[in-house]
Amino acid sequence: MAAQQDAPAPSRASGHRTTIAEYPDYGDAERAVEYLTDHDFPVERVAIVGADVRLVEQIVGRVNYPGAALRGAGSGAFTGVLIGWLFGLFNWVAPVVASLALAAYGLVIGAVLGAVFGLVAHALQRGRRDFASVRAMAPSRYQVVADADVADRARGLLAQLDGGR
């Protein structure tokens, strides 16, 4: 646990919040709050705040025309099945048969239209972004904060937790 300090944190109706502990990863902060819960602390007056947040974009692969068509076909097929199935449910004569038939048509039509839209979207980018990625927010540290009037009790409990390690 790092040095304890006051930090800007989400305010609540009960007033100012203060940092009671700071951890390098979320699991440790979560364990600290769990420890407070186990000791009948009013945890609704506690928050975990991610600090020094940065955007991490992990590149997962190259996107070419076949890949763009496949991704488009997948999303189009899913949308088509969903819409076809929903329209089929409104057929009062034979809703199960109609739902399955329209879902199948929706799958095929959605896949074709999705593939076309995927190809067009990829072509319009003209190679500027020919890779796929996943974005995530990644804090470098986690602060456990509590309302000022219960912060001393929380610090005392967490001192017992950290002293037992």
Phi and psi in degrees as GROMACS dihedral restraints (atoms count N, CA, C in turn):
[ dihedral_restraints ]
;  ai    aj    ak    al  type     phi  dphi    fc
    3     4     5     6     1   -84.8    20    10
    4     5     6     7     1   176.1    20    10
    6     7     8     9     1   -58.5    20    10
    7     8     9    10     1   141.1    20    10
    9    10    11    12     1   -88.5    20    10
   10    11    12    13     1   137.2    20    10
   12    13    14    15     1  -151.1    20    10
   13    14    15    16     1   159.3    20    10
   15    16    17    18     1   -72.6    20    10
   16    17    18    19     1   139.6    20    10
   18    19    20    21     1  -142.3    20    10
   19    20    21    22     1   150.3    20    10
   21    22    23    24     1   -65.4    20    10
   22    23    24    25     1   131.7    20    10
   24    25    26    27     1  -145.0    20    10
   25    26    27    28     1   166.4    20    10
   27    28    29    30     1   -58.7    20    10
   28    29    30    31     1   130.4    20    10
   30    31    32    33     1   -87.8    20    10
   31    32    33    34     1   153.3    20    10
   33    34    35    36     1  -123.2    20    10
   34    35    36    37     1   174.0    20    10
   36    37    38    39     1   -61.1    20    10
   37    38    39    40     1   -27.8    20    10
   39    40    41    42     1   -78.2    20    10
   40    41    42    43     1    -7.9    20    10
   42    43    44    45     1   125.7    20    10
   43    44    45    46     1  -155.7    20    10
   45    46    47    48     1   -67.8    20    10
   46    47    48    49     1   144.7    20    10
   48    49    50    51     1  -111.3    20    10
   49    50    51    52     1   149.5    20    10
   51    52    53    54     1  -132.3    20    10
   52    53    54    55     1   150.7    20    10
   54    55    56    57     1   -74.1    20    10
   55    56    57    58     1   128.6    20    10
   57    58    59    60     1  -106.7    20    10
   58    59    60    61     1   -19.6    20    10
   60    61    62    63     1  -163.8    20    10
   61    62    63    64     1   158.0    20    10
   63    64    65    66     1  -139.2    20    10
   64    65    66    67     1   136.1    20    10
   66    67    68    69     1  -132.7    20    10
   67    68    69    70     1   151.9    20    10
   69    70    71    72     1   -77.6    20    10
   70    71    72    73     1   -21.0    20    10
   72    73    74    75     1  -137.6    20    10
   73    74    75    76     1   158.3    20    10
   75    76    77    78     1   -62.5    20    10
   76    77    78    79     1   -37.5    20    10
   78    79    80    81     1   -57.7    20    10
   79    80    81    82     1   -40.6    20    10
   81    82    83    84     1   -66.8    20    10
   82    83    84    85     1   -41.0    20    10
   84    85    86    87     1   -64.6    20    10
   85    86    87    88     1   -39.7    20    10
   87    88    89    90     1   -64.3    20    10
   88    89    90    91     1   -41.5    20    10
   90    91    92    93     1   -63.2    20    10
   91    92    93    94     1   -37.5    20    10
   93    94    95    96     1   -63.0    20    10
   94    95    96    97     1   -44.6    20    10
   96    97    98    99     1   -66.9    20    10
   97    98    99   100     1   -38.6    20    10
   99   100   101   102     1   -60.8    20    10
  100   101   102   103     1   -40.3    20    10
  102   103   104   105     1   -62.3    20    10
  103   104   105   106     1   -42.5    20    10
  105   106   107   108     1   -62.1    20    10
  106   107   108   109     1   -41.0    20    10
  108   109   110   111     1   -60.8    20    10
  109   110   111   112     1   -44.3    20    10
  111   112   113   114     1   -64.1    20    10
  112   113   114   115     1   -20.9    20    10
  114   115   116   117     1  -107.9    20    10
  115   116   117   118     1    30.9    20    10
  117   118   119   120     1    54.1    20    10
  118   119   120   121     1    35.5    20    10
  120   121   122   123     1   -85.5    20    10
  121   122   123   124     1   143.6    20    10
  123   124   125   126     1   -73.2    20    10
  124   125   126   127     1    83.6    20    10
  126   127   128   129     1   -67.8    20    10
  127   128   129   130     1   -12.5    20    10
  129   130   131   132     1   -68.5    20    10
  130   131   132   133     1    -6.7    20    10
  132   133   134   135     1  -104.6    20    10
  133   134   135   136     1    17.4    20    10
  135   136   137   138     1  -124.8    20    10
  136   137   138   139     1   150.4    20    10
  138   139   140   141     1  -141.8    20    10
  139   140   141   142     1   153.6    20    10
  141   142   143   144     1  -106.1    20    10
  142   143   144   145     1   124.1    20    10
  144   145   146   147     1  -117.4    20    10
  145   146   147   148     1   121.6    20    10
  147   148   149   150     1   -78.8    20    10
  148   149   150   151     1   128.7    20    10
  150   151   152   153     1  -115.8    20    10
  151   152   153   154     1   157.6    20    10
  153   154   155   156     1    53.3    20    10
  154   155   156   157     1    56.3    20    10
  156   157   158   159     1   -76.5    20    10
  157   158   159   160     1   138.9    20    10
  159   160   161   162     1  -134.9    20    10
  160   161   162   163     1   154.0    20    10
  162   163   164   165     1   -89.9    20    10
  163   164   165   166     1   127.8    20    10
  165   166   167   168     1  -116.2    20    10
  166   167   168   169     1   122.2    20    10
  168   169   170   171     1  -113.1    20    10
  169   170   171   172     1   107.8    20    10
  171   172   173   174     1   -90.1    20    10
  172   173   174   175     1   120.8    20    10
  174   175   176   177     1   -77.2    20    10
  175   176   177   178     1   127.5    20    10
  177   178   179   180     1  -108.0    20    10
  178   179   180   181     1    -7.6    20    10
  180   181   182   183     1   158.4    20    10
  181   182   183   184     1   173.1    20    10
  183   184   185   186     1   -84.9    20    10
  184   185   186   187     1   146.2    20    10
  186   187   188   189     1  -114.9    20    10
  187   188   189   190     1   121.7    20    10
  189   190   191   192     1  -118.1    20    10
  190   191   192   193     1  -176.0    20    10
  192   193   194   195     1   -60.5    20    10
  193   194   195   196     1   -46.5    20    10
  195   196   197   198     1   -61.4    20    10
  196   197   198   199     1   -39.4    20    10
  198   199   200   201     1   -65.6    20    10
  199   200   201   202     1   -40.2    20    10
  201   202   203   204     1   -64.2    20    10
  202   203   204   205     1   -40.9    20    10
  204   205   206   207     1   -65.1    20    10
  205   206   207   208     1   -41.3    20    10
  207   208   209   210     1   -65.5    20    10
  208   209   210   211     1   -44.5    20    10
  210   211   212   213     1   -62.5    20    10
  211   212   213   214     1   -43.4    20    10
  213   214   215   216     1   -63.4    20    10
  214   215   216   217     1   -41.4    20    10
  216   217   218   219     1   -64.3    20    10
  217   218   219   220     1   -39.4    20    10
  219   220   221   222     1   -63.7    20    10
  220   221   222   223     1   -47.9    20    10
  222   223   224   225     1   -69.6    20    10
  223   224   225   226     1   -36.9    20    10
  225   226   227   228     1   -66.2    20    10
  226   227   228   229     1   -39.8    20    10
  228   229   230   231     1   -64.2    20    10
  229   230   231   232     1   -42.6    20    10
  231   232   233   234     1   -62.1    20    10
  232   233   234   235     1   -46.9    20    10
  234   235   236   237     1   -62.9    20    10
  235   236   237   238     1   -43.2    20    10
  237   238   239   240     1   -62.4    20    10
  238   239   240   241     1   -42.9    20    10
  240   241   242   243     1   -62.6    20    10
  241   242   243   244     1   -44.7    20    10
  243   244   245   246     1   -62.4    20    10
  244   245   246   247     1   -48.1    20    10
  246   247   248   249     1   -66.1    20    10
  247   248   249   250     1   -43.7    20    10
  249   250   251   252     1   -60.9    20    10
  250   251   252   253     1   -42.8    20    10
  252   253   254   255     1   -64.1    20    10
  253   254   255   256     1   -43.2    20    10
  255   256   257   258     1   -63.9    20    10
  256   257   258   259     1   -43.5    20    10
  258   259   260   261     1   -63.8    20    10
  259   260   261   262     1   -36.1    20    10
  261   262   263   264     1   -65.3    20    10
  262   263   264   265     1   -29.6    20    10
  264   265   266   267     1   -66.7    20    10
  265   266   267   268     1   -22.8    20    10
  267   268   269   270     1   -84.8    20    10
  268   269   270   271     1    -0.7    20    10
  270   271   272   273     1   -83.4    20    10
  271   272   273   274     1   111.3    20    10
  273   274   275   276     1   -78.5    20    10
  274   275   276   277     1   -17.5    20    10
  276   277   278   279     1   -76.9    20    10
  277   278   279   280     1   -54.3    20    10
  279   280   281   282     1  -140.3    20    10
  280   281   282   283     1    75.4    20    10
  282   283   284   285     1   -63.5    20    10
  283   284   285   286     1   -34.5    20    10
  285   286   287   288     1   -68.5    20    10
  286   287   288   289     1   -48.5    20    10
  288   289   290   291     1   -64.4    20    10
  289   290   291   292     1   -45.0    20    10
  291   292   293   294     1   -63.5    20    10
  292   293   294   295     1   -40.9    20    10
  294   295   296   297     1   -61.6    20    10
  295   296   297   298     1   -45.8    20    10
  297   298   299   300     1   -67.1    20    10
  298   299   300   301     1   -42.1    20    10
  300   301   302   303     1   -65.5    20    10
  301   302   303   304     1   -47.1    20    10
  303   304   305   306     1   -68.0    20    10
  304   305   306   307     1   -32.2    20    10
  306   307   308   309     1   -65.5    20    10
  307   308   309   310     1   -40.0    20    10
  309   310   311   312     1   -65.9    20    10
  310   311   312   313     1   -44.8    20    10
  312   313   314   315     1   -62.3    20    10
  313   314   315   316     1   -42.1    20    10
  315   316   317   318     1   -61.8    20    10
  316   317   318   319     1   -37.0    20    10
  318   319   320   321     1   -61.2    20    10
  319   320   321   322     1   -49.5    20    10
  321   322   323   324     1   -67.1    20    10
  322   323   324   325     1   -50.7    20    10
  324   325   326   327     1   -64.9    20    10
  325   326   327   328     1   -42.0    20    10
  327   328   329   330     1   -62.6    20    10
  328   329   330   331     1   -40.2    20    10
  330   331   332   333     1   -64.9    20    10
  331   332   333   334     1   -42.5    20    10
  333   334   335   336     1   -66.1    20    10
  334   335   336   337     1   -49.7    20    10
  336   337   338   339     1   -64.0    20    10
  337   338   339   340     1   -39.6    20    10
  339   340   341   342     1   -62.9    20    10
  340   341   342   343     1   -41.4    20    10
  342   343   344   345     1   -62.7    20    10
  343   344   345   346     1   -42.8    20    10
  345   346   347   348     1   -62.8    20    10
  346   347   348   349     1   -47.9    20    10
  348   349   350   351     1   -63.4    20    10
  349   350   351   352     1   -37.5    20    10
  351   352   353   354     1   -63.2    20    10
  352   353   354   355     1   -42.6    20    10
  354   355   356   357     1   -64.7    20    10
  355   356   357   358     1   -44.4    20    10
  357   358   359   360     1   -63.4    20    10
  358   359   360   361     1   -44.9    20    10
  360   361   362   363     1   -62.0    20    10
  361   362   363   364     1   -41.1    20    10
  363   364   365   366     1   -66.7    20    10
  364   365   366   367     1   -40.2    20    10
  366   367   368   369     1   -66.3    20    10
  367   368   369   370     1   -36.3    20    10
  369   370   371   372     1   -67.7    20    10
  370   371   372   373     1   -21.6    20    10
  372   373   374   375     1   -78.7    20    10
  373   374   375   376     1   -17.0    20    10
  375   376   377   378     1    49.6    20    10
  376   377   378   379     1    44.4    20    10
  378   379   380   381     1    78.8    20    10
  379   380   381   382     1     3.9    20    10
  381   382   383   384     1   -69.6    20    10
  382   383   384   385     1   -33.3    20    10
  384   385   386   387     1  -139.0    20    10
  385   386   387   388     1    75.2    20    10
  387   388   389   390     1   -98.1    20    10
  388   389   390   391     1    42.9    20    10
  390   391   392   393     1  -142.8    20    10
  391   392   393   394     1   156.3    20    10
  393   394   395   396     1  -106.6    20    10
  394   395   396   397     1   146.6    20    10
  396   397   398   399     1  -147.9    20    10
  397   398   399   400     1   165.6    20    10
  399   400   401   402     1  -124.3    20    10
  400   401   402   403     1   127.9    20    10
  402   403   404   405     1  -102.3    20    10
  403   404   405   406     1   145.1    20    10
  405   406   407   408     1  -148.9    20    10
  406   407   408   409     1   150.3    20    10
  408   409   410   411     1   -92.7    20    10
  409   410   411   412     1   133.2    20    10
  411   412   413   414     1  -131.6    20    10
  412   413   414   415     1   103.7    20    10
  414   415   416   417     1   -71.0    20    10
  415   416   417   418     1   150.3    20    10
  417   418   419   420     1   -90.6    20    10
  418   419   420   421     1   -15.4    20    10
  420   421   422   423     1  -156.2    20    10
  421   422   423   424     1   162.2    20    10
  423   424   425   426     1  -127.7    20    10
  424   425   426   427     1   127.4    20    10
  426   427   428   429     1  -104.0    20    10
  427   428   429   430     1   134.9    20    10
  429   430   431   432     1   -97.7    20    10
  430   431   432   433     1   118.8    20    10
  432   433   434   435     1  -116.8    20    10
  433   434   435   436     1   152.2    20    10
  435   436   437   438     1  -141.0    20    10
  436   437   438   439     1   159.3    20    10
  438   439   440   441     1   -56.9    20    10
  439   440   441   442     1   142.8    20    10
  441   442   443   444     1   -57.3    20    10
  442   443   444   445     1   -36.5    20    10
  444   445   446   447     1   -75.4    20    10
  445   446   447   448     1   -10.5    20    10
  447   448   449   450     1  -118.8    20    10
  448   449   450   451     1     4.5    20    10
  450   451   452   453     1   -64.6    20    10
  451   452   453   454     1   -40.5    20    10
  453   454   455   456     1   -63.1    20    10
  454   455   456   457     1   -41.3    20    10
  456   457   458   459     1   -63.3    20    10
  457   458   459   460     1   -41.5    20    10
  459   460   461   462     1   -64.2    20    10
  460   461   462   463     1   -43.7    20    10
  462   463   464   465     1   -59.0    20    10
  463   464   465   466     1   -42.2    20    10
  465   466   467   468     1   -61.7    20    10
  466   467   468   469     1   -44.0    20    10
  468   469   470   471     1   -64.6    20    10
  469   470   471   472     1   -42.8    20    10
  471   472   473   474     1   -69.4    20    10
  472   473   474   475     1   -26.7    20    10
  474   475   476   477     1   -63.8    20    10
  475   476   477   478     1   -36.5    20    10
  477   478   479   480     1   -66.0    20    10
  478   479   480   481     1   -39.4    20    10
  480   481   482   483     1   -64.4    20    10
  481   482   483   484     1   -49.7    20    10
  483   484   485   486     1   -70.0    20    10
  484   485   486   487     1   -28.3    20    10
  486   487   488   489     1   -72.3    20    10
  487   488   489   490     1   -24.0    20    10
  489   490   491   492     1   -83.4    20    10
  490   491   492   493     1    -2.8    20    10
